[in-house]
């Protein structure tokens, strides 16, 4: 059994989706980041960074924080979605998500969606950064159905961020390979089930 400490964000969703894909039992512990519950003493002991998600593996008492570490841990433990054949392609695109997709699009959410009209310079900067992310993904997906050749933790990590394309002021149709990939993953039963495990229920875009 996995204890999952999470909230309804792209980083939170990628772990619940992975757990659904693996088809292993897990228990959701909501950590309401709007109410600053991530700074509680209890959660701080599990996640010193005070960021969701985090897990505790009841099989061995192992606690893991940081979404990338959690994904690698779960993929290795259950031997799923991190094939040896395409290991380095998967890792490249997982790290791309962790180093660029998440940080850049996370900032885009702040300046383009939550706090718009604060700075034309900053908004234009993040619109251009965001377009670069989408173009990079689009070029990759011209050559491969999935980011890591086969469906993997790289796709599971990236997809929930692209699911917020409306917040990015992006016309996703301008990136047809990304759109096809997005729709393909959107239809997976585990993705649908793992999308809304905590917080206010939201429709998956498109």
N, C-alpha and C positions, 0 to 999 in steps of 0.2 A: 504494500500500500504506500502511495506517495501522498504526503501532505503538501498541497499547493497553496502558497500565499500569493494572492494576486488581485488585480483590479482590471477593469475593462479598458485596457490600453493595447497598442500593438505589441509591446513587449510581453504583456501578460497573456494576450491571446495566443502568441506563438507557442507558449508552453502548454496551454490547455488543448490546443489543436494537436500538438505532438503527442500528448498523453492519450487523446482519443484515437489518433492514428495507430499508436502502439497497442491500443486496446488493453490497457492495464488499469486496475482500480486506482482511483485517487479521490481525495477529499479536499474540497475547496474551502479555504479560509479567506474570506474577503478582507482586504486591507484598503480601506477607503482613503485614497490619497487626497481627496478633496477635503477631508476632515483631518488630514495630517496624521493618520493612524500609522503611517510608515515610520514615524519617529517615536513610537511607543517603545518602552524598555524591552518588552517581549519580542517585538519584531527586530529590534536593533541587535539582539543576541543572535538572530538567524541571519540577518543581512546587515552587516556593519556599514554598508553604503547607504542604508535607508532607502533603497529602491526596490520596487517590485519588479519581477517576481522572485520568489525564493521557494525552495522545496526542502522537505525532510523525508528521507527514505526510511520508512519504518523497518525495513528488512535489516538494516545495519546501523541505523542512527545517524547516517551521513546527512549533513545539511549542506546545501549549495546555494550560493547567491550569484547574481549576474546571469542574464538570460543565455548568453553564449555558452558559458560553462555548464549550465543546466542542460542545454540541448545536447552538448557533446556527452555529458554524463549519461543521460537517458538513452541516447542512440547507442552508446557502447554497452550499457548494461543490458539492453534488450536486443542488441545486435540488429537494429533496424535503422534505415534511412541514413546510413553512413557507410556505404559499401567500400570495400578495399579497392575494388577495380577503379572507382572514380574518386577515391579518397581526397586527392589534392584538388581536383576541380571543385568538389563540394566544399572543402575548407576555404578555398579562395573566395568563393561567392558568399560563404557564411561570414568570413571576415569583412568582405565588402559591405555586407549588411550592417555588421557591428560597428565598423569604422566610418561608413559614409551614409548609407541609407537611413539608419536610425538617427544619428546625430543631425544630419542635414534636414531631413524631413521633420524631425522633432522640433527644430528651431523654426522651420517653415510654418508648422502648426501655430506656434506662438505669435509670429509676426503677421501671418496672412489670415489666420482664422480667429484666434482668441483675442488678439490685440491689434486689429488692423488700423491703418491710417495714422500710425505713429511716426513713421519715417518712410518717405518715398524711396530713399536710397536703400534702406535695409530691405524693404519689400522687393524692390527690383533685384537686389543681390540674391535673395533667397529664391525668387522665381527662376533666375538663371541657374543657380545651383541645382534646383529641383529638376529643371529641364535636362541638365547634364546627367543626373542620376537616371532619369527615365530613358534617355538616349543610350546610355551605357547598357542598361538592361535590355533595351530593344535590340541593340547590335548583338548582344550575346544570344538572345533568343531567336535570332535569324538562323543560327547554326545548331541550335539544340532545343528540344522540346522543353527541357527543364534546365535550370541554372547549372546544376551539377551533373548534367547528362541525363541522369535518372532522377525521379522524384526523391527529394532528400530534405535534410534539415536546412539546407540553404534556401529552398523554396518556402518551407514552412516558416522560416525566420523572416523572409522578405515580404511574403504575401500580405500579412496584416497591415504593413505600412502602406502598400499600394492600395489596399482597400479604403484608404482615406484620400484617394486621389482628388475628390471634390474639395477637400480642404487645401489642396496644393495649388488650386487655380490652374489645373492641368486638364486639357482635353485629351482624355486617355485614347481617343480614336486616332490622335496624331502619332500614337506609338502602337501600331497594329499588332506587333509581336507580343508586346507586354499585355495588350488587351486579350489576345487569344490565350496566353498563359494564365492570366488572371481568371478568365471565365472557366478554363479547364479545372483549375484548383478550386474555384468557388463551388463547383458542383459535387465535390467530394463529401460524402456523408460525415466524415470525421471533422472536416472543416466547418460544416454547418453546425454540428453539435458543439464543437469546441469554441465557437465564436462568442456565444453568450452564456458563459457559466457564472458570471458575477455582475452585479450592478444593473443599471437600466438596460433592458433589452433593446437592441438596435437591429434594424434590417441591414443585411449585407448589401452594399451598393450594387446596382445593375441587376 
